[in-house]
Amino acid sequence: VTSAQGLKVGVFTTKSPRVSKYTTKSPSASSQNHDAITSLYRLNATNGITCILMQVDGLISVRYRNKLNEDVEADLYMPDHPVLSGQCDESNLEIMTMEFKGFTVSMTFKKSSGGEGWYINLFELSYSSSNPLFEHPDRPNLDVKLTSPAHTPMYFPTPVGKSYVCDKEQTVILYAPHDSGDQSGHIARIYLRDLHMQSFMFKESGKWGPSFHCSATGSYRDETAPLTVGTALAIAVLLTISGYSGWRYFKVKKVQYGSME
């Protein structure tokens, strides 16, 4: 069991409207309105110590088809005070879940195989296709569950003990898993702006660790992938050398035998 809270950052009761959900705000606008448009989410472990802390201006956009056979989008802000729950008992796995307005957003945090870094391994979004957010959906009364692709690289890789910071807008696309049987045809995008996030904290102060900026990261994949590729390459080289050695042994032997004749 964990305790959690969603906190409003700043003194305003409503979020400022975005110019566009597809473009990044200018640095000046971001710095001036940061406290007015971001929300703070805190998940505590059973001992009361913060394990996950996230500050973000988040928007969820769902594309669906209506009864007129038109593809339309419905947008929903990540609220200031969702119902938060999660799991912080595992040393290498943490989960934070938000529930609001009939939607459930879940993020699974993991440590890298070496334990030196953390990242988000999976995003999940669940709701009903008959949610009031959707106007005249072509397929109502369906339980929809969308997830981030399994083959996607790690999201927001960060060294353990540091907090991930990014002023650029980050986008996560969610689809229905192939084996889910989902017939809704929905696709969702989660837009994350002014993101400041840290997992595996366990600091009594509950304050951010040193910042690790997104500009410092490139493509980042699990260490097991290069290990597998390296092992396969080594085996291939070994087989090639062994094959060549065997071929040369028999060829030399044959030449020597022919010389003796």
N, C-alpha and C positions, 0 to 999 in steps of 0.2 A: 504494500500500500504506500502510495506517495501523496504528498500534499502539493497543491499547485495554485497559482494565482495569475490572473491577467491584469496588468496594470496599465493605466493610461499615462503616457508620457506627455507632459506639458499641461497647460491649463484649459485647453479648448475641449469642448464636448463632442465636436464633429470633425471629421477629417476634411482637409482641403481637397477640392476636386483635382484630378489629374488633367494635364493638358492632353496626354495620350498614354495609353497603357503600353504602347509599343516603343516609345522613345524614352531615352534617359533624360532626367531633368538636368538643367545646368548646375554646375557646382555651387554657384551663388544661391540659387533657389533652394538647393538641397540643404545648404548650411543654414539658411534663414528659417526654413520651415521644418527642419528635422524633428524637433520636439513636438510640433503640432500635428504631424501626420503619422508618426510611428507609435507602435504599441509594444509594451514589454511583457513577455511571458516568462514565468519562472516556475520551474518544476523542482520540488524538493524531495529528497530521499526520506526514508522512514525516520532517520535521526535528525531531520529538520535542516540538513545542510543542502544547499543548492547543488543540483547535478546538471541541469540544463537551463540555460538562460538565452533568450532570443529577443532581439529588438528589431522590428521590421515594419515597413509599410507594404502590406501584402494584399494582393488582389487575385481572385479566382475567376477565370473566364471559361465558361462551358459552351461548346458548340454543339447544337442539336438540330434536328429537323422538326418543323412544325406540321400541322395538318394540311397546310397549303403546299407541302413538299418543298419548302424553302429552308435553307441552312441559315440559322440565326445564332446569335450569341447572347448569353446572359452573364452579367458580371456581378460579383459579390465581393465586398471588402472583407478581409480577415478582421474580425471585430476586436474591440479593446478588452472585452470581458467574456471570452468563451469559457465553457466548462472544460477545464484541463485535467488530464489524468496521464498516467504513464508508468514506466518501469525503470528503476535505477539500481536494481539489486545485482545485476550481472556486471562483472568487471570489464567485459568487452562488448556489451550490448546495452543500449538504452533506447527507450521509446517515449515519445511525447505525442499525445492525442488531444486534438481540439474538437469540441462539439458546439455547433451554433446553427440556428435557423434550419435544422434538418440536415445539415452537412456534418460529416466527420472527416477531419484531416489527421493523418497519422504520419509521423516521421521516425524512421528507425536509424539510430546512430550506431556506428561500429568503430572499433579500433582496427588499424591495419594489422596484418599478420605478424609484423614485428613489434607491435604495441607502441610504436613511437608517434603515430598519427591517428587522428579521428576524422570521420567523414559521415555524410548521410548516405546510407545504403539503399533506402527505399522510401518513396512517397506513396501514400494511398489516399484515395478520396472516395467516400461512400455517401449515397443519397438516394432518394426516390425520384424517378422521372416525372412524378406528379407533384413535385415540390412547387409551391407557389411562385418560385423564381422563374419557372419556365411557362411561357404562354402557349397554350394549345399544342403540347407536344404530340408528335404523330404516334408515339408508343407510350401511353401513360401506364402508371401502376407497375413499373419495373424497378427492381432493386439494382442500382447501378454501383459498380465497384471498379474504379480506374486506378492504375498503378504506373509508376515510372518503369521504363523498359529494363529488363533484366541485364541486357548487354551494355547498358550505359556506364561510362566511367564513374568513378566515385564523385559524389557531389560535395563541393566545398572542402577538399582535403586540407587539413590544418594540423600542425604539430600539437601533441598533447601538452596541455598547460597554457596554450595560447588561444585567443579568440579570433574568429574569422570576421573580417571587416571588408565590406564592399559597397562603394557608392554607385557602381554600375548596376543597372537592372539585370537581374538574373531570372531566367525563364526555365521552368520545368514542365515538360509535356507529359500528360498522363493518358494512357489508353486502356481499353479493356484487355485483360490477359487472353491469349489465344484459346486457352483451355477453360475459360470461365463460362462459356455459353451465353455471354452477354449479347443481347440483340438490340440494345438501345441505339448503338451507333454514335454515342457521345464521345467527345474528345475534350479534355480540359487542359488549361494552361494555368500554372501558378506563377504570378509575377511577384518578385521579391525586390524591393528597393530599400536603399539605406540599411542594408542587412548587417547586423552585428550579432554574432551567435557563438556560443561555446557549449560543449558537452563534456562529460567526464570531468567536472569541475571539482566537486567535493571540497570546496573552500568554505570555512566557517564565515568568512566575511561576505560571501555571496557576490563578490565583485569580479569584474572582468580580469582575465589574464592579459599578458602583453598582446598587442594587436598583430595579426598576420593578415596583410592586405591581399586581396584577390589578384592584384597586379603581379604578385610574386609567384603565382601558381600558373602552371601550364596544364597540359593533358596529364592526368594522373590515374594510374590504374593499379589494381592490386598487385603486390609483389609476386604472387603466385603465378601470374601470367608470364612474365619474363623468365621465371624459373622453369616453367614447363617448356617454353620455347627453347631455352638454353639447353635443357636436358635432351630434348628431341634432337636438337642440332648436334649435340655431342655424340648421341647414339648413332646418328646418320654418318658422321665423320668416322666413328669407330668401325662401323660396318663397311664403309668404303675402303678404309685402310686394310681391314681384315680380308676383304674380297680381293683387293689388289695383291696383297701378300700371298694369298693362296694361289691366285692365277700365276704370279711370277714364280712361285715355288715349283708348280707343275710344269711350267714352260721351260724353266732352267733344267729341271730333271729330265724332261723329254729331249732337250738339246744335248745334254750330256750323254744320255742313253744312245742317241743317234750318232754322236761322235765316236762312241765306243764301238759301234758296228762298223 
